């Protein structure tokens, strides 16, 4: 038990650059406190004392703002950063070295008493506010963007964003020496990428039309030049918008 507690404290230092001292981690990190109380609740749950397990998880929720059902299965070096509003359902399975941020829900989608909550494989990172629903599997070392909603399986080493969640890229091993990549802002925008593809198709069509209706003398009329300027202006406006600069 003490070995796991020391490992949990070391994990907090590895995953959170704000951690300054062991005393601070012990007393001011609700994510760790919730995990420790979960382990106690899980022990009672596994020894046929379900009410006591649920009661301990209820106390943990009141103290930390994190609700972990005692029936869940959680691996080593699990870290919840900040943690307020995290909900982990009964049949959830979490591997080693997984990180969750505040507001994450690992929820169920059926009344049947079967496997109805997500499985997170080793090294998964789930951003703030993300909702993972149903008996889906998130492949190892995948990164789930903040506020995404996942309803289907995710292959290993994937980057997922959006509602519903869409795989938009591949990730390398996120954990190196226990530390995670904190570049959460470097996430692709699938909507912007789709619009860019459509714009390129439109430009191609316009170029083909221009070739078909080219002026015999090769000179462009004043109206055609004005049209070119308008198109360029619209392209500049869209580029600014897709880059986050607004209209």
Buried (B, 14 or more C-beta within 10 A) or exposed (E): EEEEBEEBBBBBBBBBEEBEEEEEBBEEBBBBBBBBBBBBBBBBBEEEBBEBBBBBBEEBBEEBBBBBBBBBEBBBBBBBBBBBBBBBBBBBBBBBBBBBBBBBBBBBBEEEEEBBBBBBBBBBBBBBBBBBBBBBBBBBBBBBBBBBBBEEBBEBBBBBBBEEBBBBEEBEEBBEEEEBBEEBEEBBBBEBEEBBEEBEEEEEEEEEEEEEEEEEEEEBEEEEEEEEEEEEEEEEEBEEEBEEEEE
